[in-house]
Amino acid sequence: MPQFASWQSYRQFARRVKLERRYFRDAELERFCKTVIATSVKRTRRLDEGTVLCRSQRGEYEGPSRPGEIDNDDQPFPLLPPRMIPRHNRALEGRANPKGISYLYVASDQKTAVAESRAGIGEAVSVGFFKVVRHLRVVDCSVQAAEFPTFYFNEPSPKKRAIAVWSDIDRAFSHPVNRSDDAAEYVPTQILAELFKCSGFDGIVYRSSLAEGHNLVLFDLKAAALTWCCLVQVTKFNIEFEQSSNPYVVDGGKISWNTMEIVGPVKKSKKRVTGQ
């Protein structure tokens, strides 16, 4: 079975396709993609027909009345299907899809779906429940994925390299998307999504960075059908964070930073210490 050349293989792949080349892969990029598919075998999962998934959209229906004869004045109502189901060929840049190609982004449960909407307290969120209409074959990037980035001084075993690479892939898909993000930031995961799609997968599973559940991307908009939709209101949320840089210290109006320039193994001293 093909093996990743390094535990940093995904990071190297991401840097190259963002900054060097993306539409025509050289031998090194091609080897990485083939290794991803080869090692995806242990991460292949079956999503059974009838599985219920959730999709959220911020907002509520603001029309004068419900479709039909029922008056909806002053009564909250969830967004209608045209807003809950992605429009074909009208997609913006996404973590898995390039502009113009629509995928169905859903979550494993309602709480995760609402969290992924990133709605504020008091904001209305429409939650649609989608039922999978056929058995689906998906790749689960979260299998054995480490919660935090891995670092090795020396190349580990092939098994540990694979776990490190797939952990990076899982985090890359899980990274929250912002409207202000540079579209180039999506390129690595968009390429992998298309790679999975062309290799016969129906979708991708990855961990949510905002809740305890999982997110899913289904390549076929008709793979799951909207069965019902409700309106919820966010009442509270928990904030968790981790430090992302070294702090600075202010002493007498002067700012100083704690920095680390070189990290390496401690060299053993050749001097022999004798007791007195």
Contacts in CASP RR format, 6 or more apart in sequence:
PFRMAT RR
TARGET T0000
AUTHOR 0000-0000-0000
METHOD contacts of the structure
MODEL  1
MPQFASWQSYRQFARRVKLERRYFRDAELERFCKTVIATSVKRTRRLDEG
TVLCRSQRGEYEGPSRPGEIDNDDQPFPLLPPRMIPRHNRALEGRANPKG
ISYLYVASDQKTAVAESRAGIGEAVSVGFFKVVRHLRVVDCSVQAAEFPT
FYFNEPSPKKRAIAVWSDIDRAFSHPVNRSDDAAEYVPTQILAELFKCSG
FDGIVYRSSLAEGHNLVLFDLKAAALTWCCLVQVTKFNIEFEQSSNPYVV
DGGKISWNTMEIVGPVKKSKKRVTGQ
1 38 0 8 1.000
1 39 0 8 1.000
2 31 0 8 1.000
2 34 0 8 1.000
2 35 0 8 1.000
2 38 0 8 1.000
2 39 0 8 1.000
3 35 0 8 1.000
3 158 0 8 1.000
3 161 0 8 1.000
3 162 0 8 1.000
4 32 0 8 1.000
4 35 0 8 1.000
4 39 0 8 1.000
4 158 0 8 1.000
4 161 0 8 1.000
4 162 0 8 1.000
4 165 0 8 1.000
5 31 0 8 1.000
5 32 0 8 1.000
6 12 0 8 1.000
6 155 0 8 1.000
6 161 0 8 1.000
7 150 0 8 1.000
7 152 0 8 1.000
7 155 0 8 1.000
7 156 0 8 1.000
7 160 0 8 1.000
7 161 0 8 1.000
7 164 0 8 1.000
7 165 0 8 1.000
8 164 0 8 1.000
9 32 0 8 1.000
9 35 0 8 1.000
9 161 0 8 1.000
9 165 0 8 1.000
10 32 0 8 1.000
10 165 0 8 1.000
10 168 0 8 1.000
10 169 0 8 1.000
10 172 0 8 1.000
10 188 0 8 1.000
11 168 0 8 1.000
12 32 0 8 1.000
13 29 0 8 1.000
13 32 0 8 1.000
13 188 0 8 1.000
14 172 0 8 1.000
14 187 0 8 1.000
14 188 0 8 1.000
16 28 0 8 1.000
16 29 0 8 1.000
17 29 0 8 1.000
17 187 0 8 1.000
17 188 0 8 1.000
17 191 0 8 1.000
18 184 0 8 1.000
18 185 0 8 1.000
18 187 0 8 1.000
18 188 0 8 1.000
21 29 0 8 1.000
22 187 0 8 1.000
22 191 0 8 1.000
25 33 0 8 1.000
33 191 0 8 1.000
33 195 0 8 1.000
36 165 0 8 1.000
36 169 0 8 1.000
36 192 0 8 1.000
36 195 0 8 1.000
37 195 0 8 1.000
37 196 0 8 1.000
37 199 0 8 1.000
39 162 0 8 1.000
39 165 0 8 1.000
39 166 0 8 1.000
40 139 0 8 1.000
40 196 0 8 1.000
40 199 0 8 1.000
40 201 0 8 1.000
42 143 0 8 1.000
43 139 0 8 1.000
43 140 0 8 1.000
43 141 0 8 1.000
43 143 0 8 1.000
43 166 0 8 1.000
44 137 0 8 1.000
44 138 0 8 1.000
44 139 0 8 1.000
44 140 0 8 1.000
44 201 0 8 1.000
45 137 0 8 1.000
45 138 0 8 1.000
45 139 0 8 1.000
45 140 0 8 1.000
45 205 0 8 1.000
46 135 0 8 1.000
46 136 0 8 1.000
46 137 0 8 1.000
46 138 0 8 1.000
47 132 0 8 1.000
47 135 0 8 1.000
47 136 0 8 1.000
47 137 0 8 1.000
47 138 0 8 1.000
47 202 0 8 1.000
47 216 0 8 1.000
48 132 0 8 1.000
48 135 0 8 1.000
49 132 0 8 1.000
49 133 0 8 1.000
49 134 0 8 1.000
49 135 0 8 1.000
50 131 0 8 1.000
50 132 0 8 1.000
50 133 0 8 1.000
51 131 0 8 1.000
51 132 0 8 1.000
52 129 0 8 1.000
52 130 0 8 1.000
52 131 0 8 1.000
52 132 0 8 1.000
52 227 0 8 1.000
53 106 0 8 1.000
53 107 0 8 1.000
53 108 0 8 1.000
53 129 0 8 1.000
53 130 0 8 1.000
53 131 0 8 1.000
53 132 0 8 1.000
53 216 0 8 1.000
53 224 0 8 1.000
54 106 0 8 1.000
54 107 0 8 1.000
54 108 0 8 1.000
54 109 0 8 1.000
54 110 0 8 1.000
54 112 0 8 1.000
54 113 0 8 1.000
54 127 0 8 1.000
54 128 0 8 1.000
54 129 0 8 1.000
54 130 0 8 1.000
55 84 0 8 1.000
55 104 0 8 1.000
55 105 0 8 1.000
55 106 0 8 1.000
55 107 0 8 1.000
55 113 0 8 1.000
55 127 0 8 1.000
55 128 0 8 1.000
55 130 0 8 1.000
56 107 0 8 1.000
56 113 0 8 1.000
56 114 0 8 1.000
56 116 0 8 1.000
56 117 0 8 1.000
56 119 0 8 1.000
56 125 0 8 1.000
56 126 0 8 1.000
56 127 0 8 1.000
56 128 0 8 1.000
57 79 0 8 1.000
57 83 0 8 1.000
57 84 0 8 1.000
57 117 0 8 1.000
57 125 0 8 1.000
57 126 0 8 1.000
58 117 0 8 1.000
58 119 0 8 1.000
58 123 0 8 1.000
58 124 0 8 1.000
58 125 0 8 1.000
58 126 0 8 1.000
59 79 0 8 1.000
59 123 0 8 1.000
59 124 0 8 1.000
59 125 0 8 1.000
59 126 0 8 1.000
60 76 0 8 1.000
60 77 0 8 1.000
60 78 0 8 1.000
60 79 0 8 1.000
60 124 0 8 1.000
60 126 0 8 1.000
60 231 0 8 1.000
61 72 0 8 1.000
61 77 0 8 1.000
61 78 0 8 1.000
61 79 0 8 1.000
61 80 0 8 1.000
61 126 0 8 1.000
63 72 0 8 1.000
64 72 0 8 1.000
64 73 0 8 1.000
65 71 0 8 1.000
65 72 0 8 1.000
65 73 0 8 1.000
66 72 0 8 1.000
66 77 0 8 1.000
67 80 0 8 1.000
76 124 0 8 1.000
76 231 0 8 1.000
77 231 0 8 1.000
78 84 0 8 1.000
78 126 0 8 1.000
78 127 0 8 1.000
78 128 0 8 1.000
78 229 0 8 1.000
78 230 0 8 1.000
78 231 0 8 1.000
79 126 0 8 1.000
79 229 0 8 1.000
81 226 0 8 1.000
81 229 0 8 1.000
83 126 0 8 1.000
84 126 0 8 1.000
84 128 0 8 1.000
84 226 0 8 1.000
84 229 0 8 1.000
85 104 0 8 1.000
85 221 0 8 1.000
85 226 0 8 1.000
86 102 0 8 1.000
86 103 0 8 1.000
86 104 0 8 1.000
86 105 0 8 1.000
86 221 0 8 1.000
87 102 0 8 1.000
88 102 0 8 1.000
88 221 0 8 1.000
89 100 0 8 1.000
89 101 0 8 1.000
89 102 0 8 1.000
90 100 0 8 1.000
90 102 0 8 1.000
91 97 0 8 1.000
91 99 0 8 1.000
91 100 0 8 1.000
91 101 0 8 1.000
91 102 0 8 1.000
91 103 0 8 1.000
92 99 0 8 1.000
92 100 0 8 1.000
93 99 0 8 1.000
93 183 0 8 1.000
93 186 0 8 1.000
94 177 0 8 1.000
94 186 0 8 1.000
94 190 0 8 1.000
95 173 0 8 1.000
95 175 0 8 1.000
95 177 0 8 1.000
95 186 0 8 1.000
95 189 0 8 1.000
95 190 0 8 1.000
95 217 0 8 1.000
96 103 0 8 1.000
96 105 0 8 1.000
96 173 0 8 1.000
96 189 0 8 1.000
96 190 0 8 1.000
96 193 0 8 1.000
96 204 0 8 1.000
96 217 0 8 1.000
97 103 0 8 1.000
97 190 0 8 1.000
97 193 0 8 1.000
97 217 0 8 1.000
98 186 0 8 1.000
98 190 0 8 1.000
99 183 0 8 1.000
102 221 0 8 1.000
103 193 0 8 1.000
103 217 0 8 1.000
103 218 0 8 1.000
103 219 0 8 1.000
103 221 0 8 1.000
104 130 0 8 1.000
104 217 0 8 1.000
104 218 0 8 1.000
104 220 0 8 1.000
104 221 0 8 1.000
104 223 0 8 1.000
104 224 0 8 1.000
105 215 0 8 1.000
105 216 0 8 1.000
105 217 0 8 1.000
106 113 0 8 1.000
106 130 0 8 1.000
106 215 0 8 1.000
106 216 0 8 1.000
106 217 0 8 1.000
106 218 0 8 1.000
106 224 0 8 1.000
107 113 0 8 1.000
107 116 0 8 1.000
107 208 0 8 1.000
107 211 0 8 1.000
107 213 0 8 1.000
107 214 0 8 1.000
107 215 0 8 1.000
107 216 0 8 1.000
108 213 0 8 1.000
108 214 0 8 1.000
108 215 0 8 1.000
108 216 0 8 1.000
109 213 0 8 1.000
110 127 0 8 1.000
110 129 0 8 1.000
110 232 0 8 1.000
111 211 0 8 1.000
111 212 0 8 1.000
111 213 0 8 1.000
112 208 0 8 1.000
112 210 0 8 1.000
112 211 0 8 1.000
112 212 0 8 1.000
112 213 0 8 1.000
112 214 0 8 1.000
112 215 0 8 1.000
113 127 0 8 1.000
113 128 0 8 1.000
114 125 0 8 1.000
114 127 0 8 1.000
114 232 0 8 1.000
114 234 0 8 1.000
115 208 0 8 1.000
115 210 0 8 1.000
115 211 0 8 1.000
115 237 0 8 1.000
116 208 0 8 1.000
116 210 0 8 1.000
116 211 0 8 1.000
116 215 0 8 1.000
117 125 0 8 1.000
118 176 0 8 1.000
118 210 0 8 1.000
119 125 0 8 1.000
119 234 0 8 1.000
120 234 0 8 1.000
120 237 0 8 1.000
121 234 0 8 1.000
121 235 0 8 1.000
121 236 0 8 1.000
121 237 0 8 1.000
122 233 0 8 1.000
122 234 0 8 1.000
122 235 0 8 1.000
123 233 0 8 1.000
123 234 0 8 1.000
124 231 0 8 1.000
124 232 0 8 1.000
124 233 0 8 1.000
125 231 0 8 1.000
125 232 0 8 1.000
125 233 0 8 1.000
125 234 0 8 1.000
126 229 0 8 1.000
126 230 0 8 1.000
126 231 0 8 1.000
126 232 0 8 1.000
127 229 0 8 1.000
127 230 0 8 1.000
127 231 0 8 1.000
127 232 0 8 1.000
128 226 0 8 1.000
128 228 0 8 1.000
128 229 0 8 1.000
128 230 0 8 1.000
129 226 0 8 1.000
129 227 0 8 1.000
129 228 0 8 1.000
129 229 0 8 1.000
129 230 0 8 1.000
130 224 0 8 1.000
130 225 0 8 1.000
130 226 0 8 1.000
130 227 0 8 1.000
131 224 0 8 1.000
131 225 0 8 1.000
131 227 0 8 1.000
132 223 0 8 1.000
132 224 0 8 1.000
133 222 0 8 1.000
133 223 0 8 1.000
133 224 0 8 1.000
133 225 0 8 1.000
134 223 0 8 1.000
136 202 0 8 1.000
136 203 0 8 1.000
136 218 0 8 1.000
136 223 0 8 1.000
137 200 0 8 1.000
137 201 0 8 1.000
137 202 0 8 1.000
137 203 0 8 1.000
138 201 0 8 1.000
138 202 0 8 1.000
138 203 0 8 1.000
138 204 0 8 1.000
138 205 0 8 1.000
138 216 0 8 1.000
139 196 0 8 1.000
139 201 0 8 1.000
139 203 0 8 1.000
139 204 0 8 1.000
139 205 0 8 1.000
140 205 0 8 1.000
140 206 0 8 1.000
141 166 0 8 1.000
141 169 0 8 1.000
141 170 0 8 1.000
141 173 0 8 1.000
141 204 0 8 1.000
141 205 0 8 1.000
141 206 0 8 1.000
141 207 0 8 1.000
142 170 0 8 1.000
142 205 0 8 1.000
142 206 0 8 1.000
142 207 0 8 1.000
142 214 0 8 1.000
143 166 0 8 1.000
144 163 0 8 1.000
144 166 0 8 1.000
144 167 0 8 1.000
145 163 0 8 1.000
145 166 0 8 1.000
145 167 0 8 1.000
145 170 0 8 1.000
145 171 0 8 1.000
145 207 0 8 1.000
146 163 0 8 1.000
146 164 0 8 1.000
146 167 0 8 1.000
149 167 0 8 1.000
149 168 0 8 1.000
149 171 0 8 1.000
150 163 0 8 1.000
150 164 0 8 1.000
150 167 0 8 1.000
152 160 0 8 1.000
152 164 0 8 1.000
153 264 0 8 1.000
153 265 0 8 1.000
155 161 0 8 1.000
156 164 0 8 1.000
169 189 0 8 1.000
169 192 0 8 1.000
170 206 0 8 1.000
170 207 0 8 1.000
171 209 0 8 1.000
172 188 0 8 1.000
172 189 0 8 1.000
173 189 0 8 1.000
173 204 0 8 1.000
173 206 0 8 1.000
173 215 0 8 1.000
173 217 0 8 1.000
174 206 0 8 1.000
174 207 0 8 1.000
174 208 0 8 1.000
174 209 0 8 1.000
174 215 0 8 1.000
175 209 0 8 1.000
176 209 0 8 1.000
176 210 0 8 1.000
177 186 0 8 1.000
193 204 0 8 1.000
193 217 0 8 1.000
193 219 0 8 1.000
196 203 0 8 1.000
196 204 0 8 1.000
197 203 0 8 1.000
197 219 0 8 1.000
201 219 0 8 1.000
202 218 0 8 1.000
202 219 0 8 1.000
202 220 0 8 1.000
202 223 0 8 1.000
203 216 0 8 1.000
203 217 0 8 1.000
203 218 0 8 1.000
203 219 0 8 1.000
204 216 0 8 1.000
204 217 0 8 1.000
205 214 0 8 1.000
205 215 0 8 1.000
205 216 0 8 1.000
206 214 0 8 1.000
206 215 0 8 1.000
206 216 0 8 1.000
207 213 0 8 1.000
207 214 0 8 1.000
207 215 0 8 1.000
208 214 0 8 1.000
208 215 0 8 1.000
218 224 0 8 1.000
246 257 0 8 1.000
246 258 0 8 1.000
246 259 0 8 1.000
246 260 0 8 1.000
247 257 0 8 1.000
247 258 0 8 1.000
248 255 0 8 1.000
248 256 0 8 1.000
248 257 0 8 1.000
248 258 0 8 1.000
249 255 0 8 1.000
249 256 0 8 1.000
249 257 0 8 1.000
249 258 0 8 1.000
END
